[in-house]
Amino acid sequence: MSEGVWEAEVQWAGKMLFLGSDDEGHTLVYDSSEDGVGRGIGPMRSLLTSLGACSGMDLVALLSKRKQKLASLRVLLKGERPQSGYPRPYKAIEVKYLVSGEGLKKEDVDEAVGQSIVKFCSVAATLRPGVKITYSYELLPP
């Protein structure tokens, strides 16, 4: 396989349940909130969590490079979609980082958050320019 090409498969498992797997053997369970049995995450919610995980990983790496000691990180996401019609793509996504750590420098966190969404996160880059992504963060006590 050439560099930069990944493969994945999605298999129907009954009703609205699907199993998604990648070429490294990882599996995700997808289900529909409308007709499903509630055993997995919906594809559009999965896209939100993928953005949070991608950006969160960037933030961890960027703060580590700056010798900042991260104690905890939560990424809250809110996606806005039309309520009717098809397709119903995200129009806007808000990303909020809840960050804590001993002695974290506000300027380092500020720069890392911005660089993640604007420069490094491939999920964010895939969603742009069609989706307006806004972001903020809150420094919490360690």
A tleap script that builds the chain and sets N, CA, C and O, in Angstrom:
source leaprc.protein.ff14SB
mol = sequence {
  NMET SER GLU GLY VAL TRP GLU ALA GLU VAL
  GLN TRP ALA GLY LYS MET LEU PHE LEU GLY
  SER ASP ASP GLU GLY HIE THR LEU VAL TYR
  ASP SER SER GLU ASP GLY VAL GLY ARG GLY
  ILE GLY PRO MET ARG SER LEU LEU THR SER
  LEU GLY ALA CYS SER GLY MET ASP LEU VAL
  ALA LEU LEU SER LYS ARG LYS GLN LYS LEU
  ALA SER LEU ARG VAL LEU LEU LYS GLY GLU
  ARG PRO GLN SER GLY TYR PRO ARG PRO TYR
  LYS ALA ILE GLU VAL LYS TYR LEU VAL SER
  GLY GLU GLY LEU LYS LYS GLU ASP VAL ASP
  GLU ALA VAL GLY GLN SER ILE VAL LYS PHE
  CYS SER VAL ALA ALA THR LEU ARG PRO GLY
  VAL LYS ILE THR TYR SER TYR GLU LEU LEU
  PRO CPRO
}
set mol.1.N position { 0.851 -1.186 0.000 }
set mol.1.CA position { 0.000 0.000 0.000 }
set mol.1.C position { 0.891 1.242 0.000 }
set mol.1.O position { 1.903 1.289 0.698 }
set mol.2.N position { 0.512 2.227 -0.774 }
set mol.2.CA position { 1.324 3.435 -0.841 }
set mol.2.C position { 1.096 4.298 0.399 }
set mol.2.O position { 0.053 4.230 1.049 }
set mol.3.N position { 2.091 5.099 0.697 }
set mol.3.CA position { 2.022 5.974 1.858 }
set mol.3.C position { 0.868 6.961 1.698 }
set mol.3.O position { 0.648 7.508 0.617 }
set mol.4.N position { 0.135 7.180 2.791 }
set mol.4.CA position { -0.962 8.138 2.760 }
set mol.4.C position { -2.289 7.550 2.317 }
set mol.4.O position { -3.289 8.266 2.262 }
set mol.5.N position { -2.321 6.268 2.000 }
set mol.5.CA position { -3.579 5.622 1.618 }
set mol.5.C position { -3.951 4.644 2.716 }
set mol.5.O position { -3.199 3.714 3.009 }
set mol.6.N position { -5.096 4.849 3.315 }
set mol.6.CA position { -5.580 3.964 4.363 }
set mol.6.C position { -6.834 3.284 3.867 }
set mol.6.O position { -7.534 3.808 3.001 }
set mol.7.N position { -7.114 2.134 4.408 }
set mol.7.CA position { -8.316 1.407 4.034 }
set mol.7.C position { -9.174 1.150 5.260 }
set mol.7.O position { -8.670 1.015 6.375 }
set mol.8.N position { -10.464 1.086 5.037 }
set mol.8.CA position { -11.414 0.796 6.102 }
set mol.8.C position { -12.580 0.033 5.494 }
set mol.8.O position { -12.765 0.013 4.277 }
set mol.9.N position { -13.357 -0.590 6.359 }
set mol.9.CA position { -14.517 -1.361 5.928 }
set mol.9.C position { -15.640 -1.130 6.919 }
set mol.9.O position { -15.400 -0.993 8.119 }
set mol.10.N position { -16.858 -1.087 6.425 }
set mol.10.CA position { -18.034 -1.002 7.281 }
set mol.10.C position { -18.944 -2.167 6.920 }
set mol.10.O position { -19.284 -2.372 5.755 }
set mol.11.N position { -19.336 -2.935 7.954 }
set mol.11.CA position { -20.160 -4.115 7.727 }
set mol.11.C position { -21.474 -3.973 8.471 }
set mol.11.O position { -21.494 -3.609 9.647 }
set mol.12.N position { -22.560 -4.258 7.792 }
set mol.12.CA position { -23.885 -4.222 8.380 }
set mol.12.C position { -24.028 -5.388 9.346 }
set mol.12.O position { -23.657 -6.515 9.017 }
set mol.13.N position { -24.568 -5.126 10.552 }
set mol.13.CA position { -24.723 -6.171 11.568 }
set mol.13.C position { -26.180 -6.314 12.015 }
set mol.13.O position { -26.444 -6.819 13.106 }
set mol.14.N position { -27.130 -5.871 11.178 }
set mol.14.CA position { -28.542 -5.989 11.502 }
set mol.14.C position { -29.147 -4.676 11.940 }
set mol.14.O position { -28.466 -3.817 12.501 }
set mol.15.N position { -30.446 -4.527 11.677 }
set mol.15.CA position { -31.167 -3.275 11.934 }
set mol.15.C position { -30.332 -2.110 11.412 }
set mol.15.O position { -29.977 -2.087 10.234 }
set mol.16.N position { -30.013 -1.135 12.282 }
set mol.16.CA position { -29.178 -0.006 11.858 }
set mol.16.C position { -27.788 -0.067 12.490 }
set mol.16.O position { -27.121 0.957 12.639 }
set mol.17.N position { -27.361 -1.265 12.857 }
set mol.17.CA position { -26.072 -1.476 13.499 }
set mol.17.C position { -25.012 -1.798 12.447 }
set mol.17.O position { -25.216 -2.659 11.592 }
set mol.18.N position { -23.882 -1.099 12.519 }
set mol.18.CA position { -22.767 -1.307 11.601 }
set mol.18.C position { -21.474 -1.398 12.393 }
set mol.18.O position { -21.326 -0.759 13.434 }
set mol.19.N position { -20.549 -2.188 11.898 }
set mol.19.CA position { -19.227 -2.303 12.500 }
set mol.19.C position { -18.221 -1.740 11.517 }
set mol.19.O position { -18.105 -2.218 10.388 }
set mol.20.N position { -17.503 -0.732 11.948 }
set mol.20.CA position { -16.477 -0.131 11.105 }
set mol.20.C position { -15.120 -0.597 11.577 }
set mol.20.O position { -14.847 -0.589 12.777 }
set mol.21.N position { -14.264 -1.004 10.657 }
set mol.21.CA position { -12.918 -1.431 11.047 }
set mol.21.C position { -11.891 -0.873 10.078 }
set mol.21.O position { -12.175 -0.630 8.905 }
set mol.22.N position { -10.694 -0.677 10.604 }
set mol.22.CA position { -9.616 -0.174 9.762 }
set mol.22.C position { -8.662 -1.307 9.403 }
set mol.22.O position { -8.822 -2.440 9.857 }
set mol.23.N position { -7.681 -0.987 8.590 }
set mol.23.CA position { -6.747 -2.005 8.120 }
set mol.23.C position { -5.728 -2.416 9.181 }
set mol.23.O position { -4.837 -3.221 8.909 }
set mol.24.N position { -5.859 -1.860 10.400 }
set mol.24.CA position { -4.998 -2.280 11.504 }
set mol.24.C position { -5.770 -3.093 12.546 }
set mol.24.O position { -5.221 -3.452 13.588 }
set mol.25.N position { -7.057 -3.386 12.263 }
set mol.25.CA position { -7.842 -4.239 13.138 }
set mol.25.C position { -8.633 -3.542 14.227 }
set mol.25.O position { -9.191 -4.217 15.091 }
set mol.26.N position { -8.705 -2.221 14.221 }
set mol.26.CA position { -9.505 -1.490 15.203 }
set mol.26.C position { -10.964 -1.465 14.740 }
set mol.26.O position { -11.239 -1.399 13.542 }
set mol.27.N position { -11.896 -1.518 15.698 }
set mol.27.CA position { -13.315 -1.574 15.353 }
set mol.27.C position { -14.107 -0.518 16.112 }
set mol.27.O position { -13.857 -0.255 17.289 }
set mol.28.N position { -15.067 0.080 15.414 }
set mol.28.CA position { -16.030 1.007 16.010 }
set mol.28.C position { -17.433 0.463 15.771 }
set mol.28.O position { -17.704 -0.165 14.748 }
set mol.29.N position { -18.318 0.715 16.731 }
set mol.29.CA position { -19.711 0.289 16.600 }
set mol.29.C position { -20.548 1.529 16.317 }
set mol.29.O position { -20.516 2.502 17.071 }
set mol.30.N position { -21.295 1.479 15.220 }
set mol.30.CA position { -22.177 2.579 14.831 }
set mol.30.C position { -23.624 2.113 14.924 }
set mol.30.O position { -23.935 0.952 14.658 }
set mol.31.N position { -24.493 3.027 15.302 }
set mol.31.CA position { -25.920 2.734 15.362 }
set mol.31.C position { -26.675 4.024 15.095 }
set mol.31.O position { -26.140 5.118 15.275 }
set mol.32.N position { -27.907 3.889 14.670 }
set mol.32.CA position { -28.739 5.055 14.399 }
set mol.32.C position { -29.602 5.362 15.607 }
set mol.32.O position { -30.182 4.456 16.204 }
set mol.33.N position { -29.691 6.617 15.966 }
set mol.33.CA position { -30.534 6.998 17.096 }
set mol.33.C position { -32.012 6.877 16.737 }
set mol.33.O position { -32.860 6.791 17.625 }
set mol.34.N position { -32.326 6.870 15.445 }
set mol.34.CA position { -33.723 6.799 15.016 }
set mol.34.C position { -34.271 5.380 15.032 }
set mol.34.O position { -35.309 5.128 15.643 }
set mol.35.N position { -33.595 4.455 14.374 }
set mol.35.CA position { -34.115 3.101 14.235 }
set mol.35.C position { -33.216 2.037 14.852 }
set mol.35.O position { -33.476 0.843 14.697 }
set mol.36.N position { -32.191 2.442 15.529 }
set mol.36.CA position { -31.211 1.488 16.030 }
set mol.36.C position { -31.572 0.924 17.380 }
set mol.36.O position { -32.623 1.226 17.945 }
set mol.37.N position { -30.682 0.104 17.883 }
set mol.37.CA position { -30.895 -0.523 19.185 }
set mol.37.C position { -30.024 0.135 20.255 }
set mol.37.O position { -29.966 -0.346 21.386 }
set mol.38.N position { -29.359 1.208 19.911 }
set mol.38.CA position { -28.594 1.979 20.885 }
set mol.38.C position { -27.300 1.330 21.334 }
set mol.38.O position { -26.874 1.525 22.472 }
set mol.39.N position { -26.675 0.572 20.470 }
set mol.39.CA position { -25.433 -0.098 20.864 }
set mol.39.C position { -24.182 0.561 20.298 }
set mol.39.O position { -23.086 0.016 20.429 }
set mol.40.N position { -24.329 1.709 19.679 }
set mol.40.CA position { -23.158 2.374 19.121 }
set mol.40.C position { -23.413 3.851 18.936 }
set mol.40.O position { -24.514 4.348 19.175 }
set mol.41.N position { -22.386 4.533 18.512 }
set mol.41.CA position { -22.457 5.974 18.275 }
set mol.41.C position { -22.935 6.211 16.840 }
set mol.41.O position { -22.614 5.434 15.941 }
set mol.42.N position { -23.698 7.278 16.629 }
set mol.42.CA position { -24.134 7.629 15.284 }
set mol.42.C position { -22.985 8.221 14.482 }
set mol.42.O position { -22.069 8.806 15.059 }
set mol.43.N position { -23.018 8.080 13.165 }
set mol.43.CA position { -21.922 8.579 12.334 }
set mol.43.C position { -21.641 10.075 12.497 }
set mol.43.O position { -20.476 10.474 12.526 }
set mol.44.N position { -22.664 10.900 12.604 }
set mol.44.CA position { -22.428 12.334 12.732 }
set mol.44.C position { -21.862 12.685 14.111 }
set mol.44.O position { -21.036 13.590 14.229 }
set mol.45.N position { -22.297 11.983 15.138 }
set mol.45.CA position { -21.707 12.192 16.466 }
set mol.45.C position { -20.270 11.681 16.492 }
set mol.45.O position { -19.410 12.247 17.167 }
set mol.46.N position { -20.029 10.621 15.761 }
set mol.46.CA position { -18.676 10.087 15.648 }
set mol.46.C position { -17.742 11.101 14.999 }
set mol.46.O position { -16.578 11.216 15.380 }
set mol.47.N position { -18.258 11.831 14.020 }
set mol.47.CA position { -17.455 12.870 13.383 }
set mol.47.C position { -17.071 13.949 14.393 }
set mol.47.O position { -15.940 14.435 14.389 }
set mol.48.N position { -18.012 14.321 15.254 }
set mol.48.CA position { -17.708 15.295 16.310 }
set mol.48.C position { -16.616 14.767 17.239 }
set mol.48.O position { -15.662 15.483 17.544 }
set mol.49.N position { -16.750 13.525 17.685 }
set mol.49.CA position { -15.752 12.987 18.604 }
set mol.49.C position { -14.399 12.834 17.910 }
set mol.49.O position { -13.358 12.971 18.553 }
set mol.50.N position { -14.404 12.554 16.619 }
set mol.50.CA position { -13.141 12.457 15.876 }
set mol.50.C position { -12.431 13.803 15.854 }
set mol.50.O position { -11.209 13.865 15.993 }
set mol.51.N position { -13.191 14.880 15.679 }
set mol.51.CA position { -12.602 16.217 15.723 }
set mol.51.C position { -11.996 16.480 17.104 }
set mol.51.O position { -10.886 17.003 17.207 }
set mol.52.N position { -12.724 16.118 18.161 }
set mol.52.CA position { -12.228 16.322 19.514 }
set mol.52.C position { -10.984 15.502 19.814 }
set mol.52.O position { -10.050 15.996 20.445 }
set mol.53.N position { -10.966 14.257 19.367 }
set mol.53.CA position { -9.801 13.398 19.611 }
set mol.53.C position { -8.590 13.885 18.826 }
set mol.53.O position { -7.483 13.938 19.363 }
set mol.54.N position { -8.791 14.240 17.561 }
set mol.54.CA position { -7.698 14.719 16.711 }
set mol.54.C position { -7.078 15.982 17.310 }
set mol.54.O position { -5.861 16.078 17.467 }
set mol.55.N position { -7.921 16.925 17.635 }
set mol.55.CA position { -7.445 18.187 18.179 }
set mol.55.C position { -6.853 17.996 19.572 }
set mol.55.O position { -5.852 18.626 19.916 }
set mol.56.N position { -7.469 17.131 20.372 }
set mol.56.CA position { -6.947 16.855 21.704 }
set mol.56.C position { -5.554 16.249 21.651 }
set mol.56.O position { -4.690 16.602 22.453 }
set mol.57.N position { -5.334 15.338 20.708 }
set mol.57.CA position { -4.006 14.739 20.549 }
set mol.57.C position { -2.976 15.793 20.167 }
set mol.57.O position { -1.846 15.775 20.654 }
set mol.58.N position { -3.378 16.715 19.289 }
set mol.58.CA position { -2.485 17.824 18.937 }
set mol.58.C position { -2.132 18.641 20.171 }
set mol.58.O position { -0.968 18.973 20.396 }
set mol.59.N position { -3.142 18.960 20.966 }
set mol.59.CA position { -2.929 19.791 22.144 }
set mol.59.C position { -1.961 19.124 23.121 }
set mol.59.O position { -1.065 19.782 23.651 }
set mol.60.N position { -2.132 17.834 23.361 }
set mol.60.CA position { -1.235 17.088 24.242 }
set mol.60.C position { 0.199 17.162 23.709 }
set mol.60.O position { 1.132 17.437 24.463 }
set mol.61.N position { 0.369 16.916 22.411 }
set mol.61.CA position { 1.709 16.932 21.817 }
set mol.61.C position { 2.331 18.323 21.856 }
set mol.61.O position { 3.505 18.467 22.197 }
set mol.62.N position { 1.559 19.341 21.511 }
set mol.62.CA position { 2.087 20.700 21.480 }
set mol.62.C position { 2.467 21.196 22.872 }
set mol.62.O position { 3.506 21.835 23.035 }
set mol.63.N position { 1.649 20.912 23.866 }
set mol.63.CA position { 1.975 21.342 25.229 }
set mol.63.C position { 3.172 20.565 25.769 }
set mol.63.O position { 3.990 21.118 26.504 }
set mol.64.N position { 3.277 19.312 25.415 }
set mol.64.CA position { 4.426 18.506 25.837 }
set mol.64.C position { 5.728 19.071 25.263 }
set mol.64.O position { 6.745 19.130 25.955 }
set mol.65.N position { 5.688 19.484 23.996 }
set mol.65.CA position { 6.875 20.076 23.375 }
set mol.65.C position { 7.282 21.376 24.068 }
set mol.65.O position { 8.455 21.748 24.061 }
set mol.66.N position { 6.319 22.054 24.658 }
set mol.66.CA position { 6.597 23.301 25.371 }
set mol.66.C position { 6.894 23.051 26.850 }
set mol.66.O position { 6.965 23.988 27.645 }
set mol.67.N position { 7.068 21.777 27.208 }
set mol.67.CA position { 7.393 21.376 28.589 }
set mol.67.C position { 6.299 21.773 29.578 }
set mol.67.O position { 6.573 22.045 30.747 }
set mol.68.N position { 5.053 21.802 29.093 }
set mol.68.CA position { 3.919 22.099 29.959 }
set mol.68.C position { 3.355 20.778 30.470 }
set mol.68.O position { 3.171 19.836 29.699 }
set mol.69.N position { 3.082 20.710 31.779 }
set mol.69.CA position { 2.611 19.469 32.400 }
set mol.69.C position { 1.083 19.471 32.472 }
set mol.69.O position { 0.482 20.090 33.350 }
set mol.70.N position { 0.491 18.776 31.545 }
set mol.70.CA position { -0.957 18.662 31.457 }
set mol.70.C position { -1.436 17.607 32.451 }
set mol.70.O position { -0.916 16.491 32.472 }
set mol.71.N position { -2.429 17.957 33.279 }
set mol.71.CA position { -2.996 17.007 34.239 }
set mol.71.C position { -4.287 16.408 33.705 }
set mol.71.O position { -4.542 15.219 33.892 }
set mol.72.N position { -5.103 17.219 33.044 }
set mol.72.CA position { -6.342 16.706 32.468 }
set mol.72.C position { -6.758 17.570 31.284 }
set mol.72.O position { -6.420 18.750 31.186 }
set mol.73.N position { -7.504 16.931 30.393 }
set mol.73.CA position { -8.014 17.614 29.207 }
set mol.73.C position { -9.350 17.003 28.841 }
set mol.73.O position { -9.466 15.786 28.696 }
set mol.74.N position { -10.347 17.840 28.693 }
set mol.74.CA position { -11.652 17.426 28.156 }
set mol.74.C position { -11.933 18.334 26.973 }
set mol.74.O position { -11.655 19.532 27.021 }
set mol.75.N position { -12.481 17.767 25.918 }
set mol.75.CA position { -12.838 18.545 24.746 }
set mol.75.C position { -14.352 18.421 24.582 }
set mol.75.O position { -14.874 17.335 24.334 }
set mol.76.N position { -15.045 19.547 24.724 }
set mol.76.CA position { -16.499 19.591 24.566 }
set mol.76.C position { -16.813 20.091 23.164 }
set mol.76.O position { -16.236 21.077 22.707 }
set mol.77.N position { -17.727 19.413 22.485 }
set mol.77.CA position { -18.051 19.771 21.104 }
set mol.77.C position { -19.554 19.941 20.950 }
set mol.77.O position { -20.342 19.194 21.529 }
set mol.78.N position { -19.932 20.926 20.168 }
set mol.78.CA position { -21.338 21.166 19.882 }
set mol.78.C position { -21.465 21.425 18.383 }
set mol.78.O position { -20.930 22.405 17.865 }
set mol.79.N position { -22.177 20.538 17.697 }
set mol.79.CA position { -22.349 20.675 16.262 }
set mol.79.C position { -23.734 21.153 15.906 }
set mol.79.O position { -24.724 20.687 16.471 }
set mol.80.N position { -23.810 22.081 14.972 }
set mol.80.CA position { -25.091 22.632 14.523 }
set mol.80.C position { -25.402 22.113 13.131 }
set mol.80.O position { -24.609 22.270 12.203 }
set mol.81.N position { -26.588 21.480 12.997 }
set mol.81.CA position { -27.044 20.927 11.719 }
set mol.81.C position { -28.473 21.380 11.466 }
set mol.81.O position { -29.191 21.717 12.408 }
set mol.82.N position { -28.896 21.393 10.199 }
set mol.82.CA position { -30.301 21.682 9.921 }
set mol.82.C position { -31.189 20.606 10.561 }
set mol.82.O position { -30.779 19.452 10.680 }
set mol.83.N position { -32.406 20.989 10.972 }
set mol.83.CA position { -33.303 20.029 11.607 }
set mol.83.C position { -34.100 19.218 10.597 }
set mol.83.O position { -34.667 18.181 10.942 }
set mol.84.N position { -34.149 19.679 9.362 }
set mol.84.CA position { -34.912 18.934 8.363 }
set mol.84.C position { -34.175 18.940 7.033 }
set mol.84.O position { -33.213 19.683 6.838 }
set mol.85.N position { -34.645 18.098 6.126 }
set mol.85.CA position { -34.039 17.994 4.809 }
set mol.85.C position { -32.862 17.025 4.808 }
set mol.85.O position { -32.393 16.578 5.855 }
set mol.86.N position { -32.411 16.720 3.617 }
set mol.86.CA position { -31.256 15.813 3.457 }
set mol.86.C position { -30.398 16.287 2.322 }
set mol.86.O position { -30.937 16.756 1.320 }
set mol.87.N position { -29.101 16.193 2.419 }
set mol.87.CA position { -28.379 15.787 3.626 }
set mol.87.C position { -28.421 16.884 4.676 }
set mol.87.O position { -28.852 18.003 4.401 }
set mol.88.N position { -27.972 16.558 5.876 }
set mol.88.CA position { -27.966 17.532 6.973 }
set mol.88.C position { -26.541 17.678 7.506 }
set mol.88.O position { -26.236 17.206 8.601 }
set mol.89.N position { -25.682 18.322 6.746 }
set mol.89.CA position { -24.285 18.457 7.181 }
set mol.89.C position { -24.156 19.467 8.318 }
set mol.89.O position { -25.024 20.315 8.526 }
set mol.90.N position { -23.062 19.352 9.035 }
set mol.90.CA position { -22.771 20.366 10.040 }
set mol.90.C position { -22.558 21.700 9.343 }
set mol.90.O position { -21.873 21.782 8.324 }
set mol.91.N position { -23.152 22.741 9.906 }
set mol.91.CA position { -22.927 24.106 9.434 }
set mol.91.C position { -21.882 24.796 10.297 }
set mol.91.O position { -21.081 25.598 9.817 }
set mol.92.N position { -21.911 24.462 11.590 }
set mol.92.CA position { -20.977 25.075 12.538 }
set mol.92.C position { -20.682 24.085 13.661 }
set mol.92.O position { -21.541 23.297 14.057 }
set mol.93.N position { -19.456 24.142 14.160 }
set mol.93.CA position { -19.052 23.321 15.298 }
set mol.93.C position { -18.289 24.201 16.279 }
set mol.93.O position { -17.365 24.923 15.905 }
set mol.94.N position { -18.698 24.123 17.548 }
set mol.94.CA position { -17.995 24.814 18.629 }
set mol.94.C position { -17.152 23.783 19.365 }
set mol.94.O position { -17.631 22.700 19.700 }
set mol.95.N position { -15.904 24.128 19.610 }
set mol.95.CA position { -14.991 23.259 20.338 }
set mol.95.C position { -14.521 24.017 21.575 }
set mol.95.O position { -14.021 25.137 21.471 }
set mol.96.N position { -14.682 23.405 22.743 }
set mol.96.CA position { -14.207 24.035 23.976 }
set mol.96.C position { -13.325 23.045 24.719 }
set mol.96.O position { -13.713 21.906 24.977 }
set mol.97.N position { -12.132 23.507 25.054 }
set mol.97.CA position { -11.151 22.691 25.758 }
set mol.97.C position { -11.167 23.063 27.233 }
set mol.97.O position { -11.085 24.242 27.577 }
set mol.98.N position { -11.273 22.071 28.102 }
set mol.98.CA position { -11.147 22.270 29.535 }
set mol.98.C position { -9.794 21.687 29.920 }
set mol.98.O position { -9.606 20.470 29.911 }
set mol.99.N position { -8.860 22.560 30.254 }
set mol.99.CA position { -7.466 22.194 30.424 }
set mol.99.C position { -7.018 22.475 31.859 }
set mol.99.O position { -7.330 23.523 32.425 }
set mol.100.N position { -6.286 21.528 32.434 }
set mol.100.CA position { -5.700 21.799 33.742 }
set mol.100.C position { -4.318 21.171 33.826 }
set mol.100.O position { -4.013 20.178 33.166 }
set mol.101.N position { -3.503 21.785 34.655 }
set mol.101.CA position { -2.149 21.298 34.882 }
set mol.101.C position { -1.400 22.275 35.758 }
set mol.101.O position { -1.676 23.475 35.750 }
set mol.102.N position { -0.468 21.764 36.497 }
set mol.102.CA position { 0.323 22.593 37.405 }
set mol.102.C position { 1.208 23.551 36.610 }
set mol.102.O position { 2.049 23.116 35.823 }
set mol.103.N position { 1.019 24.849 36.815 }
set mol.103.CA position { 1.870 25.850 36.185 }
set mol.103.C position { 1.692 26.030 34.697 }
set mol.103.O position { 2.597 26.534 34.030 }
set mol.104.N position { 0.554 25.635 34.153 }
set mol.104.CA position { 0.327 25.835 32.713 }
set mol.104.C position { 0.372 27.318 32.379 }
set mol.104.O position { -0.229 28.137 33.073 }
set mol.105.N position { 1.078 27.654 31.328 }
set mol.105.CA position { 1.154 29.049 30.887 }
set mol.105.C position { 0.027 29.324 29.908 }
set mol.105.O position { -0.135 28.619 28.912 }
set mol.106.N position { -0.751 30.361 30.204 }
set mol.106.CA position { -1.901 30.723 29.379 }
set mol.106.C position { -1.495 30.931 27.926 }
set mol.106.O position { -2.211 30.502 27.022 }
set mol.107.N position { -0.357 31.583 27.684 }
set mol.107.CA position { 0.063 31.864 26.310 }
set mol.107.C position { 0.405 30.576 25.547 }
set mol.107.O position { 0.176 30.492 24.340 }
set mol.108.N position { 0.951 29.577 26.246 }
set mol.108.CA position { 1.249 28.299 25.589 }
set mol.108.C position { -0.032 27.553 25.236 }
set mol.108.O position { -0.146 26.989 24.147 }
set mol.109.N position { -0.999 27.548 26.154 }
set mol.109.CA position { -2.279 26.886 25.895 }
set mol.109.C position { -2.997 27.597 24.754 }
set mol.109.O position { -3.534 26.950 23.855 }
set mol.110.N position { -3.006 28.916 24.791 }
set mol.110.CA position { -3.659 29.710 23.750 }
set mol.110.C position { -3.083 29.390 22.372 }
set mol.110.O position { -3.826 29.174 21.414 }
set mol.111.N position { -1.772 29.361 22.284 }
set mol.111.CA position { -1.106 29.084 21.007 }
set mol.111.C position { -1.360 27.636 20.557 }
set mol.111.O position { -1.610 27.394 19.376 }
set mol.112.N position { -1.297 26.686 21.478 }
set mol.112.CA position { -1.492 25.275 21.138 }
set mol.112.C position { -2.915 25.015 20.637 }
set mol.112.O position { -3.104 24.289 19.661 }
set mol.113.N position { -3.907 25.600 21.295 }
set mol.113.CA position { -5.297 25.432 20.871 }
set mol.113.C position { -5.493 25.984 19.467 }
set mol.113.O position { -6.080 25.320 18.614 }
set mol.114.N position { -5.011 27.179 19.227 }
set mol.114.CA position { -5.144 27.789 17.900 }
set mol.114.C position { -4.425 27.004 16.826 }
set mol.114.O position { -4.968 26.797 15.740 }
set mol.115.N position { -3.206 26.563 17.114 }
set mol.115.CA position { -2.452 25.802 16.116 }
set mol.115.C position { -3.122 24.481 15.797 }
set mol.115.O position { -3.113 24.046 14.645 }
set mol.116.N position { -3.701 23.840 16.791 }
set mol.116.CA position { -4.360 22.574 16.545 }
set mol.116.C position { -5.482 22.739 15.527 }
set mol.116.O position { -5.498 22.066 14.497 }
set mol.117.N position { -6.411 23.626 15.816 }
set mol.117.CA position { -7.582 23.782 14.943 }
set mol.117.C position { -7.214 24.362 13.585 }
set mol.117.O position { -7.746 23.923 12.566 }
set mol.118.N position { -6.322 25.331 13.552 }
set mol.118.CA position { -6.014 26.043 12.308 }
set mol.118.C position { -4.952 25.350 11.463 }
set mol.118.O position { -5.006 25.402 10.234 }
set mol.119.N position { -3.985 24.701 12.114 }
set mol.119.CA position { -2.819 24.222 11.381 }
set mol.119.C position { -2.649 22.703 11.342 }
set mol.119.O position { -2.309 22.154 10.294 }
set mol.120.N position { -2.877 22.018 12.456 }
set mol.120.CA position { -2.472 20.617 12.547 }
set mol.120.C position { -3.583 19.574 12.440 }
set mol.120.O position { -3.348 18.511 11.867 }
set mol.121.N position { -4.758 19.824 12.955 }
set mol.121.CA position { -5.805 18.799 13.026 }
set mol.121.C position { -6.363 18.486 11.638 }
set mol.121.O position { -7.003 19.328 11.008 }
set mol.122.N position { -6.112 17.268 11.177 }
set mol.122.CA position { -6.567 16.859 9.844 }
set mol.122.C position { -8.086 16.748 9.752 }
set mol.122.O position { -8.662 16.968 8.687 }
set mol.123.N position { -8.732 16.409 10.861 }
set mol.123.CA position { -10.198 16.346 10.838 }
set mol.123.C position { -10.770 17.751 10.638 }
set mol.123.O position { -11.694 17.937 9.847 }
set mol.124.N position { -10.228 18.732 11.347 }
set mol.124.CA position { -10.675 20.120 11.177 }
set mol.124.C position { -10.432 20.580 9.743 }
set mol.124.O position { -11.281 21.243 9.147 }
set mol.125.N position { -9.280 20.232 9.196 }
set mol.125.CA position { -8.959 20.626 7.821 }
set mol.125.C position { -9.909 19.973 6.824 }
set mol.125.O position { -10.255 20.582 5.812 }
set mol.126.N position { -10.330 18.753 7.095 }
set mol.126.CA position { -11.268 18.048 6.222 }
set mol.126.C position { -12.643 18.724 6.258 }
set mol.126.O position { -13.318 18.815 5.233 }
set mol.127.N position { -13.046 19.188 7.415 }
set mol.127.CA position { -14.359 19.817 7.564 }
set mol.127.C position { -14.425 21.220 6.952 }
set mol.127.O position { -15.486 21.665 6.513 }
set mol.128.N position { -13.278 21.912 6.929 }
set mol.128.CA position { -13.256 23.246 6.350 }
set mol.128.C position { -13.190 23.134 4.839 }
set mol.128.O position { -12.691 22.118 4.355 }
set mol.129.N position { -13.646 24.077 4.072 }
set mol.129.CA position { -14.216 25.368 4.477 }
set mol.129.C position { -15.724 25.337 4.669 }
set mol.129.O position { -16.322 26.367 4.982 }
set mol.130.N position { -16.357 24.178 4.489 }
set mol.130.CA position { -17.817 24.113 4.573 }
set mol.130.C position { -18.397 24.270 5.961 }
set mol.130.O position { -19.560 24.645 6.108 }
set mol.131.N position { -17.602 23.988 6.985 }
set mol.131.CA position { -18.088 24.054 8.360 }
set mol.131.C position { -17.322 25.144 9.108 }
set mol.131.O position { -16.091 25.172 9.104 }
set mol.132.N position { -18.059 26.026 9.739 }
set mol.132.CA position { -17.431 27.072 10.548 }
set mol.132.C position { -17.071 26.459 11.897 }
set mol.132.O position { -17.948 26.038 12.651 }
set mol.133.N position { -15.772 26.413 12.195 }
set mol.133.CA position { -15.299 25.847 13.459 }
set mol.133.C position { -14.800 26.980 14.348 }
set mol.133.O position { -13.872 27.706 13.992 }
set mol.134.N position { -15.430 27.115 15.504 }
set mol.134.CA position { -14.981 28.094 16.489 }
set mol.134.C position { -14.426 27.331 17.690 }
set mol.134.O position { -14.812 26.189 17.941 }
set mol.135.N position { -13.531 27.961 18.419 }
set mol.135.CA position { -12.917 27.259 19.542 }
set mol.135.C position { -12.623 28.229 20.674 }
set mol.135.O position { -12.447 29.431 20.475 }
set mol.136.N position { -12.578 27.654 21.873 }
set mol.136.CA position { -12.219 28.401 23.069 }
set mol.136.C position { -11.646 27.402 24.063 }
set mol.136.O position { -11.688 26.191 23.843 }
set mol.137.N position { -11.112 27.923 25.152 }
set mol.137.CA position { -10.612 27.037 26.197 }
set mol.137.C position { -10.805 27.684 27.546 }
set mol.137.O position { -10.989 28.894 27.669 }
set mol.138.N position { -10.756 26.838 28.548 }
set mol.138.CA position { -10.845 27.313 29.914 }
set mol.138.C position { -9.742 26.623 30.711 }
set mol.138.O position { -9.633 25.397 30.698 }
set mol.139.N position { -8.930 27.412 31.400 }
set mol.139.CA position { -7.906 26.870 32.271 }
set mol.139.C position { -8.532 26.586 33.631 }
set mol.139.O position { -9.032 27.494 34.295 }
set mol.140.N position { -8.500 25.338 34.035 }
set mol.140.CA position { -9.080 24.934 35.311 }
set mol.140.C position { -7.961 24.724 36.324 }
set mol.140.O position { -6.824 24.445 35.943 }
set mol.141.N position { -8.272 24.855 37.613 }
set mol.141.CA position { -7.250 24.599 38.630 }
set mol.141.C position { -6.816 23.132 38.572 }
set mol.141.O position { -7.632 22.253 38.294 }
set mol.142.N position { -5.541 22.871 38.833 }
set mol.142.CA position { -5.059 21.475 38.780 }
set mol.142.C position { -5.662 20.614 39.882 }
set mol.142.O position { -5.358 19.424 39.972 }
savepdb mol mol.pdb
quit
